[in-house]
Amino acid sequence: MFNKILIANRGEIALRVIRTCKEMGIKTVAVYSTADQDSLHVKFADEAVCIGPPAGKESYLKIPSILAAAEITNAEAIHPGYGFLAENAEFSRICAEHNLKFIGPSPEMISTMGDKATAKATMMNNNVPVVPGSGGVVDSLQEAKKIADEIGYPLIIKATAGGGGRGMRVVNEASGFEKAFKTCRSEAETAFNNPAVYIEKFIIDPRHIEIQILGDQHGNVIHLGERECSLQRRHQKILEEAPSPVMTPEVREKMGQAAVNAGKAINYEGAGTVEFIADKDLNFYFMEMNTRIQVEHPVTEEITWCDLVKEQIRVAAGEKIDDKPLKMRGHAIECRINAEDPAHNFRPSAGKITAFNIPGGHSTRVDTHAYSGYVIPPHYDSMIAKLIVSAPTREEAINRMRRALEEFIIEGIKTTIPYHLQLMDDPNFQSGNFNTQYLEKSFKFNPETN
């Protein structure tokens, strides 16, 4: 087992990793930008090294600075968290070259799953259902039109290097295809320096359901059930829960096995997530694989009693995972608390927190790096906390979340707490009747209510 781990990240995920390391008796090193010198992850690590100015490209994305911090502190491994360098194959490779264990998959695994067209082709070859489409990159307009006519409309054109909703175009009829194809390629070239695109059938009113997997260095891969991630805004998740309110035991078994097949196809090591899109009849198709810990991993932890960060560290140290089926208990919900103003189109709200009261009570968890007096910098993602509750049933979990949100007081800035409170009372959310378009098209936030 490692004696010291450097966490190449910031905020709540860095603090989350530090907590598990402390419980395992492992020393920790925090890295931080000058904007994060007062963050809790800096305060609670055994050592902390400043790696640059506020801009991510000059600090958390600057590989030489992170490697230097590891060298001067004698760290043996690096945990990348999520975001920043977590899915950077080059960073994984460089760590190996410097005798630092990257707590995550190999560069080859990251590269295979990071390119969407390659990932889809890999899944097709390993009995994982994929959305009907091109099966790979489409280079010419003539070829693209032929494929479009074969799969039918509506369809979606996606940049193979895209992400976060960028580099995608939905086409409803043939007359709009040529313009959309050219525009998508141009945007992909500008945003990702890669014009490659592929084509898929567009699933109407889809749900976004993902499966958590774990793989070790000995060829074992298991899954830990699904997470419902359909409540999104601008392709960014707002709330996640486990299990999905629409899942059946039969579909869970099939989707779980498909996710395991995906992991075994690349000899996956570490914690990963296989994301699926599902139609109204729960026909599901592979969407992508995230080769890292997810923001929403706590909802899986709460229903399985499995510390996923601990498992990441154990696997990286060469230990075997326990391949016995895990028992899943009850229901868990996570609300992402962002420093944004939902009354003004979710405008970012950086600044000083003047009051900060964390909710407590039975089965109530808050993952955060913030506190009263903390100044939220404007340079990074707006998420400042994750509120997670669990209960024996979904209805009880919703009631517990409502109570916890009412107790969660953050003053001095605007947050998404009022938005989540109204969502808890929404009949469609309560009944599980929603899809990935629901928040943007149907749910109406009333700023006067709270």
N, C-alpha and C positions, 0 to 999 in steps of 0.2 A: 504494500500500500504506500501511497505517496506521503511524504513528510510535509510538503509545502506546495500549495497550488496558487497560481496567480489568476485572478479573474479579469479577463480582458473585456470589461463592460462597465456599466454604470447603473445607478438607480436601484430600483426594487429587485431586479434580477441578480445584480451583484450581491446585494444583501441576502437574498434568498440562498445563493450558493455559499456564502460565508457561514450562514447558520448551519447548514448541513455539514460543512467541513468541520466546524467547531464540535458538533455532536460526534463526528468520526475521529476526533483527536488530530485533525490535520491543520497545520498553520496556513494562514491566508495572506495574500498580498493584493491590495487594492491598487488600481491605477485610476488616475483622475485628471480631468482638465482643470484649468484655473477656475472655471465656472462652477465646478463641482466640489470645491475644497471643503464645503460645509455639509456635504451629503452624508447620510448615515452610513453608507457602505464604506466611506473613508474612515469614519469614527470607529467602526466595529471590527475592521480588519486588523490583523496582528501587525502588518506593515502597510504603508501606503507610499506610492511614488507618483509624483506629478509628471505627466507625459506631454503636456503642451497646452496651448491656448484653447478657448472654447470650441472653435469649429471642429466638427468631428474628423474631417480630413487631416487636421493638424494634431489630433490627439488619439481618439479611440479607433481611428482607421489607419493610423500611422504605425505600420508593422515594425520598423526599426526601433522606434521608441518603446514599444511593448516588449520586444525581445531584449532590449537593454535593461528594462526594469526587471525582467525575469532573471537575467544574468547577475545583476548586482545584488539581488535578494536570494539567489540560489534556489529559485523555484524549480520544481521538477516537472510540472505539468501546467497547462493553461486551459481554463474553462472559458469558452467564448460567450456563454449566455445565449441570447437571441439578438438578431439585428447585428449591425456593425460587421464584424468579421466572422460571424458564426457559420455562414455558409460560403466562405471564401476558400476555394480549393487551394489556391496559392499559399494562403496563410497556414493551412493544414500541412502542406508540403514543407514550407520553410521551418515550421516548428519541428518536424521530424529531422530535418537536416541539422538542427541545432540541439538535438537530443532532448527536446521538450515534448512530452506526450500531449498531443492535442486531444482534449476530452470531447470526442465526437468521431465521426466517420473519417475514412481515408480520403485523400484528394480525389481518387478515382470515383468513389461513391458519390461525393459531392458533385463532381462534374457530370456524372451520368444522370443524376436526378435534377441537377440545376438547369440543364437544357431541356425544355419542355418537349421538344420533338424527339430527342433521344430517349427521354424518360417514357414517353408514350410508346415508342417502338419496343423498348425493353419490356413494358407491361404486356403488350400484345403477344410477345414471345413467351410469356410466363403465365398465361391463363388468368390475367387480370382484366376484367371488362373495361373497355375504353369507349368513349363517345365515337360514333361513326364519323369518319372524316378522312383526311388526306393520308394519315398514317406516317406523316413526316413533313419535312419542309417542301413548300411548293415555290418553284423559282419563276415560272413563266405564267403570264396572264392566261394564255391559251389552256395550259394544263389546269390552272385554277378554276376556270369557267367549266371545264369538263367535269371536275370533281364536284363542283357546286351543283351542277345539274343532276349528278348521280345521287347525292345525299339529300337534295331538296332544301327548300327554305322554310323557316328562317334558319340562318347559319351564322357562325361567328368566325371572324378572322383574328388570329392571335399572333403576336410577336413571340418567337421561340425564346427570346431572352427577356420577355416582359415580366411584369409583376405589379401588385398593388393596383390593378385596374388599368394600367397604362399599356398602350400598344394593342388595343382590342377594338373591333368594330363589329356590331351586329348588323346583318343584312337581311331585310325582310322579303325582298323580291329581286329577281334577276336584273331589273333595270338599274339598280343601285350598286351592283356588284363591282364593276370595273373601277368606279371612283373609290369605293371603300378599300379595295385591294391595293391600289396605288397609294392611297393616303396612309394606310396602316404600315406599308413598307417604308414609306418616307418617315413616319413618326418613329418607327423602330430604329431606323438608321440614326436619327437625331438623338433619341433618348438612350439607346443602348449600344450604339456603334455596331449594330448588327441588323440588317434589313430582313433577315429570314422570318417568314411567317408560315403558319399552317392553318388548316381549315377544319372546323368541326360543326356537327349538327348543333343547333342552339336548343337547349332544353328549356321549355317554357315553365315558368314558375318553379324553379328548382329549389331544392334544399341542399345546404352545404353540411355534410356529415363527415367527420374524420375519425380515423382509428389510430390510437396510440400503440406503437410497437416498441419493443426492446430487442436488441440483438447483441450477442457477445462474440468474442474472438474464436469461439469454438464451433461456430455454425448454428447455434441455437437462436431462434427468433420466436417471440411470443407477442400476443396482442393483449391490451388491457381495456378492451371495450371502446365504445364510441363517444364522441362529443358532438352535440348539436351546435352548429356555428352559423345558422342561417340569418340571425339578426345582425345585419350589417348596414353600414352607411358608407357610400362611395368605396365599396369593396373592402372596408375596414370593419372588423368585428367589434360589436358593441357589448354583447352579452353572449356567454357560452354556458352550456349546461350538460350534465351527464347523469343518466343516459338520455338519448333523444326521446322526446315525448311521443314520437310516431314509430319508433323502432319495434320490430317484432323479434322474437327469439330466432326464427328461421333466417330472417334477413341479417341479423347480427352475426350469426354463425357464418353465413356466406361472405359477408363483408369483411369479417375478421380474418377468415381464411385467405381472402384475396389480398388483404394487407400483409399477412404473413408471407404469402407467395411473393409479393413485391419486395419484401425485405430479404428473403432468401435468394431472390434473383441477383442481388448485388452483394451477397454475403454481408449484410448490413451490421454495423457495429454501433452501439449506443442507443440513445432515445431518438425516435423519429416519428413522424406523423404522415400517414397516407390519407390524402384528402380525396373525397368522393363527391360527386354531384348526383343527386337522386331526383327522379321525377315524382309525380303525384302517386304513382303506384309502387314507389320504392324500388324501381329499377335503377341500379346505381352504376356509375362509371368513374373510372380513375380520372382525377383532375391533375394532381401534382403530389410530390412528396417533399416535405420539409425535413431536412437532415440536421435537426437541432431540437432543443427543448422549445416548447411553444409557450406563448404568453398564457394560454388557458390551461396549462398542465395541472394547476391545483384542483380543478373539478374532477379529474381522473384520480388524483391522489386521495381526495376526500371520500370517494366511493370504493376505492380499492385498498386504502391504508398503505399504499406503496409510495415511498419517497423516491421520486423519479430522478432527482439530482444525485441522490446516494447511489442509485443503480447506474447512472452514467459514470460516476467515479469508480465504482466497483468494476464495471466492464472495462474501463480504460486501464485499470490496474491488472487486467487479465483474468479476473474472476468470472465464474460461470453464473448466468442468471438462473433463477429458480423457474423451471419450465412447467411447474404444476399450475393448473388453471386457478386463477385468482377468483375469490368470491367478491361479488360486487354488492354493496350495501346501500340502499336508499337512493337519494337524489341530491345533486349538488348544483349550485348556480353561481356563476361569477359575473359581476358587473365591473366593467372597466371605468374607473373614475378618472376622467380627463380634465385638465385645466383648460376648459373650453366653455363658451357661452352658448348653450343650445337655443336661447331666445334670439340670437343674432347669427344664425347659420353656423354655429359651432366655431365662432371666432376664437382663436387662441387667447388665453388669459394668463400670461406670465406675470410674475410679481411676488410680493411678500405675503406669506400666509400669516394672518394676525391671530387666528384662533383655529385649533385643530383638535377635535375630539373623536377618537376612534371608537366605534361600537364594540361592545363585548357581548357576553352571554354565551349560551350553549351552542356549540358547533358554528361559531362565527369567527372568521379568519380575515385579517387584513394584511396584505403584503404591500409595504410602502417604504419609501426612503425619505418621506417628507415629515414635517413636524411644525409646531407653532414657532414662527420666527424664520422658517426656512424660505429662502428666495428661489422661486422657480425660474430657472434660466430659459431664455427664449430660443435656445440653440438646438433643442432636441425634441423628441417625440413628446406629445402633450400628456401622456398617461402618467399620473402621479400616485395612483394606488389601485389595487385590485381588492374588491370586497367579495369574499367567498363564504357561502353558507351551505350547510348540508342538513338533511332531515330524512326521516323514514320515507316520506312521500313527496311528490312534486308540489302538491298543494301546500303542504307544511313548509317546504323550502321557500315557496313564494311568499308566504306569510312571514317567515323568518327574515327573508331579504328585505321586505317592506319595513319591518321593525328596525333592522340594522341600518338601512338607509336613512330612516328618520333620526337615528342616533348619530349618524356621521355628520359632524359639523365642521365645515371648512369655510373660514371667513378671510376676506382680504382679496380673494380672486373669485372668478366664476368657475363652476364645475358642472359636470353632467349628472350630478346627484338628482336634481329635480326631474330630469328626463327619465332616469331609471325609475323613480318613484311613480311617475305616470304610467310607465310601461308595466309595472307590477299590477296595476288596476285595469289594464287593457283586456277586454274579454277574449280577443283573438290570441293574445299571448297566453292567457290563462288556460285556454283550450288547446294550445299547441297548433293553432291554425295560422301558420305564417310560412313565408319563404324568404329567399334572399332579397326580394324586391319590396318586402312588406314595409320596412321602416321608411323608405323613401317615397313609396307610392300611396300607402294607406294610413300609416300611423300619424296622427296629428298631435304635436306637442303644443300645449297651451301654457305660455309663460306666466299667465295670470293665476293659474291654479295653485302654485306652490308659494 
